[in-house]
Amino acid sequence: MTATRWHDVADVTALHRAARDRIVDAAARALAARGRFTIVLAGGGTPRGVYRLLRAEAAAWRAWHVYFGDERCLPVDDAERNSRVAAQTWLDHVAIPAGQIHAIAGELGPRAGAEAYARLLAVEPAAFDLVLLGLGEDGHTASLFPGQVWDGADALAVYDAPKPPPQRISLSAARLSRAREVLFLVDGLGKLDAVARWQAGEALPAAAIDPAAGVDVLLTVTPSARSAD
């Protein structure tokens, strides 16, 4: 069973800073070992503060290769696209070559977009250096939802997500698990139940991410917080 290491932080600002530091450290290790750094970005609101902090870093951006854990099937310029958020808050402001930022073509629709990204991922056969993930109130991560298929191809077509938009594309649990490091970012009282269920061993999508090195979870709330209210 994958080791899950829980790291409590004081608040969302501390979470953003801790995540920024872990990303910068992971990049330094990857560059020293292999001369390149591959990172998978998470969507949702929590990572945005991390991305803003990364803009100020004097990193070796030209050695970074950016992928995405999931995407919404929306037009390219839609403000709700994960790739659009990452571009506006971070990627458009640093010197990562455009050809090394690998957005998911959600505008193609679930099936065609997933097939296209699976072909792209086949060219990146090695483990990702770092995968960033979030946690939904129902225990989902990326666009892997309870009661749905989490594995198969490296990239999956999602047609009936329980939160809008229903059509999405997601890396599979197995592909997300092919990583040297996995870091979950968890903030908000609404995540308490999901955290408690995960810690209790329930088969949630988040728990299906099982890299050999285990996963680290930065969180601002813990189930014990409920008893303190």
N, CA, C and O of each residue as an XYZ file, in Angstrom:
916
protein
N       0.844     -1.186      0.000
C       0.000      0.000      0.000
C       0.883      1.241      0.000
O       1.894      1.279      0.702
N       0.519      2.251     -0.773
C       1.315      3.454     -0.904
C       1.398      4.213      0.412
O       0.399      4.379      1.112
N       2.607      4.671      0.739
C       2.782      5.521      1.911
C       2.197      6.897      1.618
O       2.479      7.493      0.578
N       1.388      7.392      2.535
C       0.820      8.737      2.413
C       1.306      9.554      3.598
O       1.040      9.220      4.753
N       2.026     10.635      3.295
C       2.606     11.477      4.337
C       1.791     12.773      4.432
O       1.685     13.516      3.456
N       1.228     13.034      5.591
C       0.341     14.170      5.807
C       1.132     15.307      6.453
O       1.809     15.107      7.462
N       1.041     16.486      5.870
C       1.792     17.639      6.365
C       0.811     18.779      6.649
O       0.298     19.401      5.718
N       0.552     19.051      7.907
C      -0.343     20.142      8.278
C       0.374     21.486      8.112
O       1.536     21.634      8.488
N      -0.334     22.448      7.549
C       0.191     23.809      7.436
C      -0.828     24.763      8.055
O      -2.008     24.438      8.181
N      -0.347     25.946      8.437
C      -1.177     26.852      9.230
C      -2.371     27.402      8.471
O      -3.466     27.508      9.023
N      -2.167     27.751      7.213
C      -3.224     28.382      6.425
C      -2.879     28.265      4.950
O      -1.860     27.675      4.592
N      -3.729     28.827      4.089
C      -3.527     28.650      2.660
C      -2.269     29.372      2.185
O      -1.630     28.919      1.235
N      -1.900     30.474      2.816
C      -0.660     31.161      2.440
C       0.546     30.269      2.709
O       1.456     30.176      1.885
N       0.546     29.617      3.865
C       1.630     28.693      4.185
C       1.644     27.507      3.223
O       2.705     27.021      2.833
N       0.452     27.051      2.846
C       0.367     25.949      1.882
C       0.998     26.357      0.556
O       1.790     25.608     -0.017
N       0.647     27.550      0.069
C       1.209     28.018     -1.201
C       2.731     28.095     -1.135
O       3.418     27.677     -2.067
N       3.250     28.622     -0.051
C       4.704     28.762      0.078
C       5.394     27.407      0.186
O       6.448     27.189     -0.411
N       4.793     26.502      0.948
C       5.383     25.175      1.087
C       5.394     24.440     -0.248
O       6.373     23.778     -0.593
N       4.292     24.563     -0.999
C       4.231     23.914     -2.310
C       5.258     24.522     -3.256
O       5.944     23.800     -3.980
N       5.365     25.860     -3.251
C       6.357     26.516     -4.094
C       7.763     25.991     -3.788
O       8.534     25.691     -4.700
N       8.086     25.885     -2.503
C       9.414     25.416     -2.117
C       9.649     23.981     -2.557
O      10.742     23.642     -3.011
N       8.628     23.131     -2.426
C       8.781     21.733     -2.835
C       8.959     21.615     -4.349
O       9.729     20.779     -4.822
N       8.252     22.447     -5.102
C       8.407     22.421     -6.562
C       9.800     22.855     -6.956
O      10.440     22.204     -7.782
N      10.282     23.945     -6.381
C      11.622     24.450     -6.700
C      12.682     23.419     -6.332
O      13.637     23.218     -7.082
N      12.522     22.764     -5.184
C      13.487     21.739     -4.771
C      13.452     20.532     -5.701
O      14.498     19.987     -6.051
N      12.254     20.114     -6.101
C      12.136     18.977     -7.019
C      12.794     19.296     -8.357
O      13.456     18.446     -8.954
N      12.605     20.527     -8.820
C      13.225     20.938    -10.079
C      14.743     20.893     -9.970
O      15.417     20.418    -10.884
N      15.277     21.377     -8.871
C      16.732     21.379     -8.693
C      17.285     19.956     -8.704
O      18.323     19.696     -9.311
N      16.593     19.036     -8.035
C      17.053     17.648     -8.021
C      16.994     17.038     -9.413
O      17.923     16.347     -9.830
N      15.917     17.287    -10.125
C      15.766     16.726    -11.472
C      16.822     17.276    -12.421
O      17.404     16.530    -13.208
N      17.066     18.570    -12.350
C      18.054     19.175    -13.241
C      19.453     18.649    -12.944
O      20.241     18.420    -13.861
N      19.760     18.459    -11.668
C      21.069     17.924    -11.306
C      21.242     16.483    -11.784
O      22.335     16.076    -12.176
N      20.149     15.716    -11.745
C      20.227     14.292    -12.094
C      20.072     14.023    -13.582
O      20.734     13.140    -14.128
N      19.182     14.793    -14.255
C      18.822     14.449    -15.633
C      18.849     15.628    -16.600
O      18.697     15.429    -17.805
N      19.036     16.839    -16.109
C      19.141     17.994    -16.985
C      17.813     18.527    -17.487
O      17.796     19.409    -18.346
N      16.700     18.020    -16.976
C      15.376     18.487    -17.351
C      14.414     18.203    -16.217
O      14.674     17.349    -15.369
N      13.296     18.925    -16.203
C      12.318     18.777    -15.133
C      10.934     18.677    -15.745
O      10.516     19.565    -16.489
N      10.218     17.599    -15.438
C       8.861     17.400    -15.942
C       7.883     17.514    -14.789
O       8.023     16.833    -13.774
N       6.898     18.371    -14.948
C       5.916     18.621    -13.911
C       4.510     18.526    -14.496
O       4.266     18.969    -15.618
N       3.596     17.950    -13.735
C       2.184     17.864    -14.109
C       1.420     18.831    -13.210
O       1.520     18.755    -11.986
N       0.661     19.734    -13.814
C      -0.043     20.764    -13.062
C      -1.464     20.333    -12.703
O      -2.129     19.607    -13.442
N      -1.897     20.809    -11.547
C      -3.269     20.581    -11.088
C      -4.142     21.760    -11.466
O      -3.653     22.880    -11.613
N      -5.437     21.512    -11.625
C      -6.399     22.574    -11.839
C      -7.053     22.960    -10.527
O      -6.583     22.589     -9.451
N      -8.141     23.708    -10.625
C      -8.845     24.140     -9.427
C      -8.275     25.426     -8.866
O      -7.325     25.993     -9.408
N      -8.869     25.880     -7.771
C      -8.494     27.170     -7.221
C      -7.235     27.161     -6.372
O      -6.480     28.133     -6.397
N      -6.984     26.094     -5.620
C      -5.876     26.090     -4.666
C      -4.513     26.316     -5.304
O      -3.717     27.066     -4.739
N      -4.193     25.710     -6.453
C      -2.847     25.896     -7.005
C      -2.567     27.297     -7.555
O      -1.406     27.624     -7.801
N      -3.581     28.127     -7.754
C      -3.336     29.418     -8.384
C      -2.359     30.270     -7.598
O      -1.513     30.948     -8.182
N      -2.469     30.241     -6.280
C      -1.539     31.000     -5.463
C      -0.121     30.480     -5.575
O       0.835     31.252     -5.498
N       0.023     29.176     -5.758
C       1.353     28.590     -5.959
C       1.934     29.079     -7.278
O       3.104     29.455     -7.347
N       1.118     29.073     -8.316
C       1.596     29.491     -9.628
C       2.028     30.954     -9.615
O       3.013     31.319    -10.257
N       1.303     31.781     -8.895
C       1.690     33.199     -8.809
C       3.049     33.348     -8.123
O       3.861     34.173     -8.541
N       3.305     32.565     -7.082
C       4.592     32.621     -6.398
C       5.728     32.160     -7.303
O       6.831     32.703     -7.245
N       5.460     31.163     -8.136
C       6.507     30.654     -9.012
C       6.962     31.695    -10.030
O       8.099     31.640    -10.498
N       6.110     32.625    -10.374
C       6.482     33.676    -11.327
C       7.713     34.448    -10.873
O       8.478     34.936    -11.704
N       7.912     34.562     -9.571
C       9.010     35.361     -9.030
C      10.314     34.575     -8.908
O      11.344     35.134     -8.532
N      10.272     33.293     -9.222
C      11.463     32.473     -9.076
C      12.435     32.662    -10.248
O      12.018     32.814    -11.396
N      13.708     32.649     -9.943
C      14.748     32.723    -10.985
C      15.161     31.298    -11.336
O      16.290     30.885    -11.074
N      14.244     30.564    -11.925
C      14.460     29.152    -12.229
C      15.077     28.977    -13.618
O      15.073     29.895    -14.438
N      15.597     27.799    -13.854
C      16.123     27.446    -15.181
C      14.949     27.013    -16.052
O      14.812     25.841    -16.404
N      14.103     27.988    -16.392
C      12.822     27.691    -17.029
C      12.961     26.914    -18.324
O      12.088     26.109    -18.648
N      14.010     27.128    -19.059
C      14.137     26.479    -20.370
C      14.331     24.974    -20.266
O      14.285     24.271    -21.276
N      14.545     24.482    -19.073
C      14.674     23.038    -18.866
C      13.393     22.423    -18.305
O      13.347     21.225    -18.022
N      12.357     23.244    -18.144
C      11.088     22.749    -17.602
C      10.189     22.247    -18.735
O      10.137     22.837    -19.815
N       9.481     21.143    -18.463
C       8.502     20.568    -19.387
C       7.202     20.397    -18.614
O       7.158     19.679    -17.616
N       6.152     21.055    -19.072
C       4.911     21.164    -18.312
C       3.794     20.343    -18.954
O       3.536     20.448    -20.154
N       3.148     19.535    -18.141
C       1.981     18.751    -18.554
C       0.816     19.106    -17.628
O       0.985     19.832    -16.649
N      -0.356     18.586    -17.950
C      -1.553     18.871    -17.163
C      -2.224     17.570    -16.750
O      -2.289     16.614    -17.523
N      -2.724     17.551    -15.514
C      -3.378     16.353    -15.012
C      -4.756     16.134    -15.599
O      -5.202     14.996    -15.746
N      -5.443     17.239    -15.940
C      -6.762     17.112    -16.551
C      -7.131     18.433    -17.213
O      -6.474     19.457    -17.024
N      -8.195     18.375    -17.990
C      -8.678     19.582    -18.665
C     -10.166     19.473    -18.890
O     -10.723     18.380    -18.997
N     -10.803     20.642    -18.958
C     -12.227     20.726    -19.251
C     -12.417     20.894    -20.748
O     -11.648     21.604    -21.397
N     -13.416     20.259    -21.292
C     -13.665     20.328    -22.735
C     -14.403     21.623    -23.056
O     -15.623     21.648    -23.222
N     -13.636     22.675    -23.136
C     -14.119     24.029    -23.381
C     -13.240     24.669    -24.445
O     -12.159     24.155    -24.732
N     -13.677     25.781    -25.041
C     -12.827     26.464    -26.028
C     -11.471     26.844    -25.449
O     -11.326     27.009    -24.238
N     -10.490     26.979    -26.320
C      -9.107     27.223    -25.912
C      -8.982     28.438    -25.001
O      -8.208     28.419    -24.044
N      -9.736     29.494    -25.291
C      -9.590     30.735    -24.537
C     -10.577     30.867    -23.383
O     -10.696     31.945    -22.799
N     -11.281     29.799    -23.046
C     -12.246     29.861    -21.956
C     -11.515     30.056    -20.627
O     -10.513     29.395    -20.358
N     -12.021     30.959    -19.812
C     -11.362     31.282    -18.550
C     -11.329     30.116    -17.572
O     -10.536     30.130    -16.632
N     -12.182     29.096    -17.774
C     -12.228     27.952    -16.880
C     -11.291     26.821    -17.295
O     -11.196     25.808    -16.603
N     -10.607     26.988    -18.408
C      -9.640     25.971    -18.818
C      -8.452     25.973    -17.850
O      -7.942     27.035    -17.495
N      -8.015     24.792    -17.428
C      -6.849     24.707    -16.551
C      -5.611     25.287    -17.210
O      -4.809     25.956    -16.557
N      -5.454     25.035    -18.493
C      -4.292     25.567    -19.203
C      -4.324     27.081    -19.267
O      -3.280     27.730    -19.212
N      -5.529     27.651    -19.386
C      -5.659     29.101    -19.457
C      -5.308     29.741    -18.111
O      -4.615     30.757    -18.062
N      -5.789     29.143    -17.033
C      -5.481     29.656    -15.700
C      -3.980     29.615    -15.445
O      -3.401     30.588    -14.963
N      -3.353     28.491    -15.768
C      -1.912     28.370    -15.542
C      -1.132     29.366    -16.384
O      -0.130     29.919    -15.931
N      -1.589     29.595    -17.605
C      -0.911     30.556    -18.473
C      -1.012     31.968    -17.916
O      -0.017     32.690    -17.861
N      -2.198     32.356    -17.508
C      -2.405     33.727    -17.031
C      -1.699     33.996    -15.716
O      -1.172     35.089    -15.511
N      -1.680     33.024    -14.827
C      -1.100     33.256    -13.515
C       0.399     33.018    -13.457
O       1.072     33.524    -12.559
N       0.937     32.243    -14.418
C       2.353     31.856    -14.315
C       3.039     31.684    -15.661
O       3.999     32.400    -15.946
N       2.585     30.770    -16.490
C       3.378     30.306    -17.624
C       3.650     31.390    -18.659
O       4.706     31.379    -19.292
N       2.723     32.326    -18.846
C       2.944     33.405    -19.804
C       3.990     34.411    -19.324
O       4.391     35.294    -20.082
N       4.426     34.287    -18.093
C       5.315     35.275    -17.496
C       6.737     34.765    -17.288
O       7.585     35.486    -16.762
N       7.000     33.537    -17.696
C       8.345     32.966    -17.535
C       8.810     32.403    -18.870
O       8.044     32.330    -19.830
N      10.083     32.004    -18.916
C      10.721     31.673    -20.199
C      10.709     30.182    -20.528
O      11.655     29.678    -21.133
N       9.660     29.475    -20.139
C       9.534     28.083    -20.582
C       9.192     28.102    -22.066
O       8.213     28.743    -22.448
N       9.963     27.420    -22.923
C       9.636     27.406    -24.350
C       8.217     26.893    -24.595
O       7.767     25.943    -23.954
N       7.528     27.530    -25.523
C       6.133     27.171    -25.789
C       5.988     25.697    -26.147
O       4.996     25.065    -25.784
N       6.963     25.152    -26.849
C       6.898     23.747    -27.245
C       7.066     22.779    -26.099
O       6.897     21.573    -26.280
N       7.398     23.283    -24.920
C       7.552     22.442    -23.739
C       6.382     22.593    -22.757
O       6.415     22.053    -21.651
N       5.358     23.329    -23.173
C       4.126     23.434    -22.392
C       3.053     22.645    -23.133
O       2.578     23.070    -24.186
N       2.681     21.517    -22.591
C       1.841     20.551    -23.293
C       0.406     20.600    -22.775
O       0.023     19.822    -21.900
N      -0.375     21.515    -23.320
C      -1.779     21.628    -22.929
C      -2.578     20.445    -23.491
O      -2.231     19.887    -24.532
N      -3.633     20.082    -22.798
C      -4.564     19.065    -23.277
C      -5.569     19.744    -24.204
O      -6.137     20.782    -23.861
N      -5.785     19.153    -25.381
C      -6.689     19.759    -26.366
C      -8.147     19.461    -26.023
O      -8.813     18.700    -26.725
N      -8.632     20.054    -24.957
C     -10.017     19.835    -24.551
C     -11.020     20.302    -25.575
O     -12.146     19.807    -25.619
N     -10.617     21.264    -26.412
C     -11.528     21.773    -27.439
C     -11.878     20.718    -28.479
O     -12.834     20.896    -29.234
N     -11.119     19.618    -28.533
C     -11.411     18.537    -29.483
C     -12.531     17.627    -29.003
O     -13.036     16.804    -29.767
N     -12.920     17.769    -27.745
C     -13.898     16.859    -27.163
C     -13.202     15.747    -26.396
O     -11.997     15.550    -26.557
N     -13.945     15.009    -25.555
C     -13.309     14.018    -24.684
C     -12.514     12.938    -25.406
O     -11.360     12.678    -25.065
N     -13.129     12.313    -26.401
C     -12.452     11.174    -27.026
C     -11.233     11.609    -27.829
O     -10.134     11.100    -27.611
N     -11.419     12.545    -28.757
C     -10.311     12.966    -29.606
C      -9.217     13.633    -28.785
O      -8.032     13.432    -29.051
N      -9.608     14.433    -27.781
C      -8.619     15.093    -26.949
C      -7.814     14.107    -26.120
O      -6.603     14.266    -25.968
N      -8.483     13.083    -25.581
C      -7.781     12.070    -24.789
C      -6.836     11.258    -25.662
O      -5.712     10.961    -25.258
N      -7.288     10.900    -26.853
C      -6.424     10.131    -27.746
C      -5.189     10.937    -28.142
O      -4.087     10.394    -28.217
N      -5.375     12.230    -28.395
C      -4.248     13.076    -28.773
C      -3.253     13.198    -27.621
O      -2.042     13.160    -27.838
N      -3.758     13.345    -26.403
C      -2.836     13.488    -25.278
C      -2.147     12.175    -24.952
O      -0.990     12.174    -24.530
N      -2.832     11.066    -25.140
C      -2.197      9.762    -24.939
C      -1.033      9.580    -25.903
O       0.001      9.025    -25.531
N      -1.195     10.044    -27.135
C      -0.084      9.957    -28.088
C       1.079     10.827    -27.642
O       2.240     10.432    -27.759
N       0.769     12.000    -27.134
C       1.818     12.878    -26.639
C       2.541     12.252    -25.451
O       3.769     12.298    -25.379
N       1.794     11.671    -24.524
C       2.393     11.055    -23.352
C       3.267      9.855    -23.706
O       4.199      9.519    -22.975
N       2.963      9.215    -24.828
C       3.772      8.071    -25.253
C       5.197      8.496    -25.606
O       6.117      7.678    -25.581
N       5.374      9.766    -25.933
C       6.698     10.295    -26.253
C       7.454     10.646    -24.971
O       8.660     10.892    -25.007
N       6.754     10.670    -23.849
C       7.344     10.954    -22.536
C       7.226      9.691    -21.687
O       6.435      9.640    -20.745
N       8.034      8.651    -22.033
C       7.842      7.352    -21.397
C       8.313      7.288    -19.952
O       7.865      6.426    -19.196
N       9.213      8.190    -19.554
C       9.759      8.134    -18.205
C       8.744      8.649    -17.186
O       7.733      9.254    -17.541
N       9.035      8.398    -15.937
C       8.196      8.922    -14.862
C       8.290     10.443    -14.831
O       9.356     11.011    -15.069
N       7.183     11.092    -14.539
C       7.220     12.530    -14.301
C       8.066     12.794    -13.051
O       8.115     11.972    -12.135
N       8.722     13.940    -13.032
C       9.488     14.288    -11.835
C       8.571     14.685    -10.691
O       8.820     14.322     -9.541
N       7.505     15.430    -10.998
C       6.586     15.880     -9.950
C       5.181     15.996    -10.513
O       4.978     16.571    -11.582
N       4.222     15.453     -9.797
C       2.802     15.575    -10.140
C       2.110     16.349     -9.027
O       2.185     15.969     -7.858
N       1.437     17.434     -9.393
C       0.617     18.195     -8.451
C      -0.839     17.778     -8.609
O      -1.331     17.635     -9.728
N      -1.522     17.584     -7.498
C      -2.918     17.178     -7.530
C      -3.703     17.906     -6.446
O      -3.139     18.344     -5.444
N      -4.993     18.027     -6.656
C      -5.903     18.548     -5.653
C      -6.818     17.438     -5.171
O      -6.700     16.287     -5.593
N      -7.727     17.798     -4.287
C      -8.684     16.843     -3.734
C     -10.056     17.496     -3.705
O     -10.227     18.573     -3.134
N     -11.038     16.838     -4.326
C     -12.403     17.340     -4.301
C     -13.146     16.890     -3.060
O     -12.701     15.985     -2.354
N     -14.264     17.514     -2.801
C     -15.051     17.173     -1.619
C     -15.581     15.746     -1.666
O     -15.907     15.170     -0.628
N     -15.668     15.173     -2.866
C     -16.116     13.784     -3.010
C     -14.953     12.807     -3.102
O     -15.164     11.615     -3.328
N     -13.729     13.295     -2.931
C     -12.553     12.441     -3.006
C     -11.959     12.334     -4.392
O     -11.028     11.556     -4.601
N     -12.477     13.099     -5.352
C     -11.909     13.010     -6.693
C     -10.587     13.765     -6.759
O     -10.312     14.643     -5.940
N      -9.784     13.409     -7.740
C      -8.558     14.132     -8.040
C      -8.390     14.148     -9.541
O      -8.833     13.230    -10.231
N      -7.731     15.219    -10.067
C      -7.755     15.470    -11.511
C      -9.229     15.411    -11.931
O     -10.068     16.037    -11.283
N      -9.565     14.676    -12.996
C     -10.982     14.464    -13.327
C     -11.323     12.982    -13.212
O     -12.034     12.420    -14.045
N     -10.794     12.365    -12.153
C     -11.106     10.987    -11.801
C     -12.113     11.041    -10.653
O     -11.781     11.449     -9.541
N     -13.339     10.626    -10.937
C     -14.434     10.777     -9.982
C     -14.876      9.422     -9.420
O     -14.734      8.400    -10.092
N     -15.407      9.406     -8.198
C     -15.918      8.150     -7.639
C     -16.965      7.507     -8.553
O     -17.817      8.183     -9.129
N     -16.874      6.199     -8.663
C     -17.844      5.456     -9.451
C     -17.584      5.443    -10.939
O     -18.370      4.873    -11.695
N     -16.492      6.063    -11.383
C     -16.168      6.083    -12.797
C     -14.866      5.328    -13.054
O     -14.202      4.878    -12.120
N     -14.515      5.197    -14.309
C     -13.275      4.507    -14.684
C     -12.087      5.405    -14.374
O     -12.083      6.580    -14.742
N     -11.078      4.861    -13.699
C      -9.897      5.639    -13.348
C      -8.669      5.227    -14.143
O      -7.657      5.928    -14.130
N      -8.748      4.100    -14.833
C      -7.585      3.591    -15.559
C      -7.992      3.065    -16.922
O      -9.173      2.994    -17.261
N      -6.976      2.698    -17.692
C      -7.159      2.247    -19.069
C      -6.019      2.840    -19.861
O      -4.869      2.441    -19.681
N      -6.310      3.776    -20.727
C      -5.269      4.490    -21.450
C      -4.601      5.497    -20.515
O      -5.089      5.755    -19.414
N      -3.481      6.060    -20.966
C      -2.814      7.078    -20.152
C      -3.694      8.309    -19.962
O      -3.644      8.955    -18.916
N      -4.495      8.630    -20.965
C      -5.425      9.760    -20.881
C      -6.836      9.243    -21.129
O      -7.067      8.478    -22.065
N      -7.771      9.657    -20.297
C      -9.125      9.121    -20.324
C     -10.133     10.175    -20.754
O     -10.016     11.344    -20.385
N     -11.118      9.760    -21.531
C     -12.248     10.615    -21.884
C     -13.290     10.527    -20.776
O     -13.691      9.434    -20.376
N     -13.728     11.686    -20.281
C     -14.737     11.751    -19.228
C     -15.969     12.444    -19.806
O     -15.884     13.578    -20.275
N     -17.110     11.761    -19.770
C     -18.326     12.297    -20.377
C     -19.356     12.774    -19.367
O     -20.199     13.610    -19.695
N     -19.304     12.260    -18.152
C     -20.386     12.556    -17.207
C     -19.828     12.909    -15.827
O     -20.220     12.324    -14.818
N     -18.919     13.861    -15.801
C     -18.409     14.338    -14.524
C     -19.560     14.893    -13.691
O     -20.443     15.553    -14.239
N     -19.573     14.642    -12.379
C     -20.680     15.106    -11.553
C     -20.652     16.597    -11.243
O     -21.558     17.114    -10.588
N     -19.618     17.290    -11.710
C     -19.576     18.740    -11.569
C     -19.282     19.335    -12.937
O     -18.582     18.711    -13.734
N     -19.799     20.528    -13.231
C     -19.635     21.093    -14.569
C     -18.190     21.512    -14.838
O     -17.452     21.882    -13.924
N     -17.800     21.444    -16.129
C     -18.551     20.857    -17.238
C     -18.455     19.335    -17.191
O     -17.459     18.800    -16.705
N     -19.460     18.637    -17.683
C     -19.459     17.179    -17.586
C     -18.427     16.495    -18.464
O     -17.998     15.381    -18.163
N     -18.023     17.147    -19.549
C     -17.056     16.533    -20.453
C     -15.647     17.037    -20.138
O     -15.394     18.241    -20.100
N     -14.743     16.091    -19.916
C     -13.382     16.411    -19.505
C     -12.407     15.377    -20.060
O     -12.804     14.383    -20.669
N     -11.148     15.634    -19.837
C     -10.077     14.692    -20.169
C      -9.171     14.621    -18.944
O      -8.851     15.648    -18.344
N      -8.764     13.423    -18.577
C      -7.933     13.269    -17.384
C      -6.839     12.247    -17.618
O      -7.050     11.241    -18.296
N      -5.673     12.509    -17.057
C      -4.683     11.446    -16.979
C      -5.234     10.356    -16.072
O      -5.953     10.642    -15.114
N      -4.903      9.129    -16.370
C      -5.383      8.004    -15.581
C      -4.629      7.935    -14.254
O      -3.577      8.553    -14.087
N      -5.183      7.177    -13.321
C      -4.510      6.987    -12.038
C      -3.144      6.348    -12.229
O      -2.183      6.710    -11.551
N      -3.060      5.402    -13.146
C      -1.782      4.731    -13.374
C      -0.737      5.686    -13.927
O       0.423      5.641    -13.517
N      -1.144      6.563    -14.868
C      -0.157      7.490    -15.445
C       0.246      8.551    -14.442
O       1.411      8.946    -14.399
N      -0.692      9.021    -13.635
C      -0.339      9.973    -12.588
C       0.579      9.345    -11.552
O       1.374     10.039    -10.917
N       0.473      8.045    -11.381
C       1.302      7.343    -10.406
C       2.723      7.106    -10.903
O       3.613      6.790    -10.114
N       2.935      7.255    -12.190
C       4.295      7.099    -12.732
C       5.033      8.415    -12.523
O       5.217      9.202    -13.451
N       5.446      8.627    -11.294
C       6.048      9.893    -10.906
C       7.064      9.657     -9.793
O       6.897      8.779     -8.947
N       8.097     10.447     -9.820
C       9.089     10.387     -8.742
C       8.548     11.010     -7.464
O       8.877     10.574     -6.361
N       7.717     12.032     -7.623
C       7.080     12.672     -6.464
C       5.657     13.052     -6.837
O       5.390     13.470     -7.963
N       4.745     12.905     -5.880
C       3.354     13.350     -6.034
C       3.018     14.214     -4.832
O       3.238     13.816     -3.688
N       2.482     15.403     -5.099
C       2.147     16.347     -4.040
C       0.690     16.773     -4.178
O       0.299     17.353     -5.191
N      -0.114     16.482     -3.150
C      -1.503     16.932     -3.095
C      -1.571     18.254     -2.331
O      -0.885     18.443     -1.327
N      -2.410     19.163     -2.828
C      -2.659     20.441     -2.175
C      -4.121     20.457     -1.738
O      -5.017     20.410     -2.580
N      -4.370     20.523     -0.428
C      -5.729     20.385      0.093
C      -6.026     21.560      1.029
O      -5.349     21.745      2.041
N      -7.036     22.341      0.682
C      -7.408     23.499      1.494
C      -8.927     23.598      1.580
O      -9.623     23.344      0.597
N      -9.439     23.965      2.744
C     -10.870     24.234      2.873
C     -11.582     23.226      3.754
O     -11.326     22.024      3.679
N     -12.482     23.733      4.594
C     -13.239     22.867      5.492
C     -14.110     21.871      4.738
O     -14.438     20.808      5.264
N     -14.486     22.212      3.505
C     -15.307     21.307      2.709
C     -14.599     20.009      2.358
O     -15.237     19.052      1.919
N     -13.276     19.970      2.548
C     -12.518     18.754      2.219
C     -12.377     17.810      3.413
O     -11.790     16.736      3.284
N     -12.908     18.202      4.572
C     -12.711     17.400      5.783
C     -13.181     15.958      5.627
O     -12.460     15.025      5.982
N     -14.387     15.776      5.095
C     -14.918     14.416      4.956
C     -14.057     13.584      4.021
O     -13.774     12.419      4.302
N     -13.641     14.182      2.908
C     -12.819     13.442      1.956
C     -11.480     13.046      2.580
O     -11.002     11.932      2.367
N     -10.880     13.948      3.346
C      -9.623     13.628      4.016
C      -9.823     12.492      5.017
O      -9.020     11.560      5.079
N     -10.895     12.575      5.798
C     -11.161     11.530      6.782
C     -11.393     10.177      6.115
O     -10.909      9.153      6.598
N     -12.127     10.170      5.016
C     -12.395      8.915      4.307
C     -11.119      8.352      3.702
O     -10.898      7.141      3.719
N     -10.288      9.223      3.171
C      -8.994      8.799      2.617
C      -8.137      8.196      3.728
O      -7.571      7.116      3.555
N      -8.039      8.874      4.853
C      -7.229      8.374      5.954
C      -7.776      7.075      6.525
O      -7.028      6.279      7.091
N      -9.086      6.859      6.377
C      -9.697      5.628      6.871
C      -9.523      4.457      5.908
O      -9.914      3.332      6.220
N      -8.938      4.716      4.743
C      -8.660      3.646      3.797
C      -9.721      3.412      2.747
O      -9.700      2.388      2.064
N     -10.664      4.355      2.603
C     -11.704      4.189      1.592
C     -11.089      4.269      0.190
O     -10.107      4.979     -0.024
N     -11.669      3.543     -0.749
C     -11.150      3.473     -2.118
C     -11.590      4.696     -2.920
O     -12.444      4.598     -3.801
N     -11.015      5.817     -2.613
C     -11.296      7.061     -3.329
C     -10.331      7.212     -4.508
O      -9.257      6.611     -4.512
N     -10.709      8.008     -5.502
C      -9.773      8.252     -6.606
C      -8.415      8.763     -6.124
O      -7.379      8.339     -6.637
N      -8.408      9.667     -5.146
C      -7.134     10.188     -4.649
C      -6.241      9.074     -4.125
O      -5.025      9.107     -4.309
N      -6.846      8.086     -3.472
C      -6.073      6.986     -2.910
C      -5.549      6.037     -3.973
O      -4.684      5.207     -3.693
N      -6.067      6.152     -5.198
C      -5.601      5.288     -6.282
C      -4.277      5.771     -6.891
O      -3.682      5.072     -7.711
N      -3.824      6.948     -6.498
C      -2.537      7.450     -6.971
C      -1.469      6.833     -6.079
O      -1.358      7.185     -4.904
N      -0.679      5.911     -6.634
C       0.205      5.098     -5.796
C       1.606      4.964     -6.366
O       2.021      3.860     -6.718
N       2.345      6.063     -6.464
C       3.734      5.971     -6.919
C       4.581      5.189     -5.924
O       4.239      5.091     -4.746
N       5.682      4.637     -6.404
C       6.533      3.812     -5.547
C       7.040      4.582     -4.336
O       7.209      4.010     -3.259
N       7.281      5.872     -4.508
C       7.822      6.680     -3.409
C       6.754      7.186     -2.468
O       7.079      7.869     -1.497
N       5.487      6.877     -2.716
C       4.414      7.384     -1.886
C       4.001      8.787     -2.282
O       4.523      9.341     -3.250
N       3.072      9.364     -1.545
C       2.578     10.699     -1.855
C       2.692     11.578     -0.614
O       2.673     11.093      0.518
N       2.812     12.876     -0.854
C       2.813     13.870      0.215
C       1.572     14.732      0.071
O       1.189     15.102     -1.039
N       0.945     15.049      1.194
C      -0.272     15.850      1.197
C      -0.055     17.061      2.089
O       0.162     16.928      3.293
N      -0.115     18.244      1.486
C      -0.120     19.485      2.254
C      -1.573     19.844      2.515
O      -2.358     19.946      1.572
N      -1.949     20.038      3.780
C      -3.345     20.347      4.044
C      -3.473     21.352      5.176
O      -2.713     21.344      6.145
N      -4.466     22.218      5.013
C      -4.731     23.257      5.996
C      -5.746     22.839      7.038
O      -5.909     23.513      8.055
N      -6.432     21.728      6.795
C      -7.437     21.245      7.736
C      -7.262     19.744      7.912
O      -6.829     19.048      6.994
N      -7.599     19.258      9.085
C      -7.557     17.823      9.353
C      -8.874     17.418      9.995
O      -9.587     18.272     10.520
N      -9.215     16.127      9.965
C     -10.469     15.705     10.584
C     -10.593     16.117     12.045
O     -11.706     16.330     12.525
N      -9.490     16.233     12.758
C      -9.544     16.631     14.165
C     -10.047     18.059     14.340
O     -10.493     18.439     15.422
N      -9.972     18.856     13.254
C     -10.428     20.243     13.329
C     -11.920     20.311     13.616
O     -12.393     21.271     14.225
N     -12.665     19.297     13.182
C     -14.117     19.302     13.400
C     -14.438     19.265     14.886
O     -15.331     19.977     15.347
N     -13.717     18.440     15.637
C     -13.992     18.325     17.080
C     -13.606     19.563     17.833
O     -14.058     19.775     18.958
N     -12.758     20.406     17.216
C     -12.323     21.626     17.886
C     -13.307     22.777     17.665
O     -13.219     23.806     18.334
N     -14.247     22.602     16.722
C     -15.192     23.687     16.418
C     -16.206     23.879     17.540
O     -17.072     24.749     17.447
